[in-house]
Amino acid sequence: MGGTLLAINNYFYRRGGAEAIFLDQMDMFERAGWQAVPFSMQHPNNLKSDWSSYFIPELEFGRQSSLMTKIGHSLEVIYSRKARAQLSGLIDQVRPDIAHAHNVYHHISPSIFPLLKEKGIPTVLTAHDLKLACPAYKMLSPQGICEKCKGGKIYNVLVNRCMKDSVALSGLVMVETAVHRTLGLYRNYIDKIVVPSRFYQAKLMEWGWRSDQLIHIPNFVDQSITERPVTADEGDYFLFAGRLAPEKGIATLIKAAGLSRQRLRIAGTGPSEAALRALAQHVGADVEFMGYLTGPALHETIAGAKALVLPSEWYENAPVSLLEAYALGRPVIGTNIGGIPELIREGETGLIAKPSDPQDLARVLTVMNDLPKSVRQDMGERGRLWVQQEFSQAAYLDRTTTLYRELGVRP
């Protein structure tokens, strides 16, 4: 019989990769005999929960509101007293053995970590992005990859207007970071930080995090995908699946598709969609925008692709979409940046291209296209076996429960 896991994340619905890991982890632990109790924020899209009365009121970062509301929100963004109060009540009710937090900044806030320490609850945080180092969390400025805040020079987030090119929002995250670091809210109160990629582990150490506070535990693939045999036949297209945002490198991919004369499908929505549609027309690329896909429709589209393409131009962590492609028996083309290359065995499970380089990506698309179909199938099959060995729910459950035991949890 398991213990009680307090699982913490800003959103309680499938909003992105972090939410998928958070929700699937809860489900996995429940099936292993644990009680999994969520702590989150009220939101219209939330899943139902017996514990939602303890969730904090909805707080949308950057939404238009009055000056006083914004100032009030700013204080909650930096240090949420509501989150502390609500969580205190929940802890008294459920007495968790361990707390595992995911994304908490800007909404729940790290105000909860001293409370968990006071209550004697071991606390783990999964670093889904680089917020623990970079105030703007992506190490991206409007000019591209940026590490100017290294060494405590956090004023650069304001100088470069890294948050949505906004002085107000960039100033807010600068103050937020200064407060959190002065109070040591992450550094002094979290027992272990789980990093899904070795790249993030190395990057956080470069920015001053102690190696003994970090542990590498890879992401995992939803078990239902790995258990289902792949039935889709390979189609005549390459696929990008994800949010349509500038750092994802989709503009480079569209240019590469035009240069290589390869068909491309894009599954997803986001702020760049209109510009990307215009670009596809401008360069004469054969691109089909499929809109937002999820569940079986997305899996069938991935399973029918020659390869999934991740053309990222930022320090990507450990993309679950890449692992899902392997689980569905498909090879992957990824850029040589962030945690992507450590998830591709070059020539065995996929191919690697230079980031931000349409010519090189066009070359790699052509190489993948020119391989015999059977070779692409073999690549996908090797990826599938790799996922079953290293990136399964069973492997994640084993690694995570081992970590919890090391922190003194004896459920």
N, C-alpha and C positions, 0 to 999 in steps of 0.2 A: 504493500500500500504506500502511496506517495504522500507528500506533505502538501502544504498550501503555498502556491506560487502567486505573488502579487505582481501582475504584469501591467506595466505603465507605458502609455503612449498618448500623444496629443489627440489622435483621431481613432475612433473605434469603428472604422469601416475600411474597405479595400481601396485606399486612395493612391498608393504607390508601393514601391518595393519594401520600404520599412514596415508599412502596415501589413503587407502580406506575411513577412517574417513574424511580426508580433502576433497576428491572429493565428497563423499556422502553428506557432510555438505553443500558444495556449491550448489549441485543439490537440496537439501531439501529447502534451503533458497530461491533459484530461484522460486521453486514451491509455496513458501509462499509469493511471490510478491516482493522479494528483487532483487537487482542487485548484483551478485556475481562476483568479479573481482579477478583473480588469479595473484600472483607474484611468480615466480619460476625460475628455471635454464633451459637453453636450453638443450635438450636431444633428441636423435633420436627417442626414444619411446614415447615422449610427445603426449598428446592429442592436437587437434587443439584448438587454442584460438585466439580471436581478439586482445588480449593484449600481445601476445608472443614477439613482437618487444621490449618490456620493460624487458624481462627476462634477467638474467645475463648469460654470456658465460659459456659453460659447463666446470666444474672443477671436475675431478675424483680423489678422495683422494687415494693416494697410488699407482697411476699408474706410470709405468716406464717413466722417462723423464730426461732431462739434469739437472745438479746441479743448474744452474741459474733459470731454469723453476721451479724447486722444491722450491727454496728460494722465488721466486715470488709467487708461489702458497701458500707457508706457510704464507706469509703476508696476502693474501686474505682469507685463512682459518681462521686466527685469527680475522681480521678486514677488511671486504670487502668494499673498497671504491667504487668499481663498483656497488655493490648492493645498497649502499646509493644513488649514483648518478641516477641509473636507477629507483629506487623506488621514488625518489623525483619527477622525470618527470611524473611517473604514477599517483602519488597523485595529482599533479597539474591538470592532465587531468580528473580524475574521482571524486575527492573530497569525499573520503569515510567517512561514519559515524563512522565506527569501523574497527579495524584491528584484525584479529584472526590468529595467527601464530601457526604452528605445528612444524615440525623438520626444524631447520634453521642452526644448527651448522655444521662446516666444509665446507659449500658451500655459502649460503647467508650470514651467520654469524650474530651475534647480533648487528652489527654496525647499523642496521636499527632501533633499538629501540629508541635511543636518537632522531633520525630524526622524528619518529612518535610522540614523546613527543613534539618536537619543533613545529610540525604542528598542535598540539592540538587534535590528534586522539587517543581516548581511545584504549588501546592495551591489548589483551588477548593472553595467550600462553597455549596450551595444552601440558602437560608433558607426552609424550608417553613412555619415558624411564626415567632414573635417572641422566641424564646429569647435571641437576641443582645442584646435590650433588657430583656425581662421575665423575672425568675427563674422564674416559673410558666408561661412560654412562650405564654400565650394573652391576656395583658392582661385577665384576667377574675378577679374575686374572687367570693366567694359573693354579693356584692351586685350584681354585673353588671360592665360594662366598667370597667376600673380602670387608671390610669396613675400611681398614687401612688409607684411606685419610681423614677420619672424623677429625674434629677439625683443618682443614687447612693444614694437613700433605700431601699435594699433590705431594711431591717428591716421594711418594710410587708408583705412576703410572709408573715412570721411573725405580725405583729400581726393581719392579716386571715385567717390560716390558708387561704391561697389553694390549697394542694395538698390536694385531697380533704378539706378542712376539718380537716386533721390538723396538730397542733402539731409532731409528730416529722418528718413529711415536709416541712412548710413550713420548719422550722428547717434541715433538711438542704439544701434547695435554696438557702436564704439563705447558708449556709456555702459551698456549692458555687460560687455566683456570686461571692462574695467572693474565694475562692481563684483562680478562673479569671481574674478581672479583675486581681488583684494580679500574677499571673504573665503576664498578657497572652496567654493561650493562644489566643484567637480573634483578637484585634486585631493582634498582632505577628507571627503565623506563617501567616496565611492571605493569599494573594495577591489573590484576588478573591472577593467574595460575590455569587452570582447571586440576584436577587430576581425571582420570577415575576410580581409585581404592582407597578405604579407606586405604589400605596398603601403597600406595605411599604417600598419604596425611600424614600419621603418620611418614613415613620414612623421608620425606623432613623436617618435623618439628623437628625430631631427629637431623637432620644435620643443623639446625639453621634457617630454613625458618619461617617467621611469619605466624601464623595460619590465620590471617585476609587477607593474600595475596593469600591463597589457597582456592579453592572451589571444592567440590566433585561433578562432573557431570558424571554419568556412560556413557560408550560407548553405541552404538545403533546397531540394525540390519537393514540391507537394507530392506525396506518395501516390496519389491517384494517377498522376501522369506517368510515373515510372512503372506502374503495374500494368498499364494498358498497352497491348501490342500496337505498334505503328501500322496503320492500314492504308494511310493516304499514299498515293503514288506521287512521285516527284513531278512538279509542274515546271513551267518554263520561265520562272521568275526568281529574283532574289528578294529578300524581305527585310525591312526595318520595322521593328515593333517597339513603341515607346512614346514618350511625351515629345511633342514637336517644339523643342526649345533650342536656342542657338548653340549651346555647348554640346549638344548631341551630335553635331557634325553632319546633319542631314543635307545641308546645302552642298557640302563637299561630295556627299554620296550621290546627289542628283546630278551634279556636274560629271562625276565619274561614270554614272549610268549613261549619260549622253555621250561621253567620249568612247565608252566601250560598246555602245549599242546593246546594252543588256536591259531586259525588262525588270522593272522595280515595282514592288508593292510597298506601300507605307501604311501601317496599321497604328493609328493613334491620332490624338488631337493636341492642340496646344497653341501658344501665342504666335508661333512662326508659320502657321498653316497657310495663310494668304500669301505671304512672301514666297514660300516654298512652291506653291502652285504656280505662281507667276514665273519663278525661276525655271521650273520644269518646262513650261511653254517656251521660255526665252532660249534655252539651250537645246530644245527639241528632244528632250529625254522621254522615253516611254515609261511614264510613271502613273500608277493607279493609286489614288488616295482612298483608303477603305474606311476611314473613320475609326472610332473607338471600338476595338474588339476585346472580348474577354471570354474566359471559360472555353468550352469546346470549339466555338467559332475561331478563337485565336489559335488554339492548339492545332486545329485542322489546317489553318493557313500556314503556320510554322512547318508542320509536317509535310506540306506540299511544296515547300521552297527548295531551291538548289542549295541555299545556305542562308542562315540568318546573318545580317551584317550589323556590326556595332561600330559606327564610324566616329566614336566619341572624340572630343577635343578638350576634355577636362579630365581631372584626376578621378575617373570612375572608380568605384569601390570594388564590388564583386557582383556584377549584374546577374540577377536571378534569371532574366530572359535568356542569357547565354546558356545557363545550366538547363533550362527548360528545352532549348533547342536540342541539346545533347540527349536529354531524356526522351525526346520525340524522334531520335535517330537521325538528326540533321547536323551537318558540319557548320562551323562558324567562321566568319571573317571578322576580325577585330583589329582596332588600331593599337599601336605600340605605346600605350599611355595608361597610367594608373594601374589598377589591378587586373586589367583585361589580359595582358600577355601571359600572366601566370595561370590563366584558365584555358589557354590554347596550347596544345602540343603541335607546334608548327609542322605541317605536312602529314600529321597523324590524325588530329581531330579538327583541323582547320588551318587557316592561313592568316598571316599578320601583315598589315599595311602601315605606312607612315601616317600619323595624324595630320589633318589639315592639308592634304596633298592629293588633289583630284586625279592627277596623272598616275600616281603610285596606286591609288585605290582602283582606278580603271584597269591597271595592269593586273592587280590581284583578282578582280572580278573576272577578267578574261582567262587567267590561269585556272581558276575554279571552274568556269564554264567549259573550258576545253578538256578537262579531265573526263575520262569515261564515267558514265553514270554509276557503274559498279564501284569505282574508287571513292566517289562521294558517299555512296552507301556505306562502304567500309569505314570511312572517316566518322560518319554519324554513329555507326555501331560501336566504334572504339570510344567515342564520347559518351555513349549510353552506358557502357560498362564502367567507365570512369565515374560517372554520376552515381551508379549503383554502389560503387565501392566507397567513394570519398564524400559525396554530397547528398547522401540519403537522409531521410528523417531519422532513421535508426542511428546513423553515425552522429548526427547532431545531438540527439537525445542522450547518447552515451557520453559525448564530450561535455555537454552542458551539465548533466547530473554529476559527472566526475568533478567539475569545477565547483558546483554547489557543495559537494561533500568536503572538498578542500577548504571551503569557507565555513565549515562546521555544521552544515545542515545534515541532520540525522532524522529524516522523516520516518 
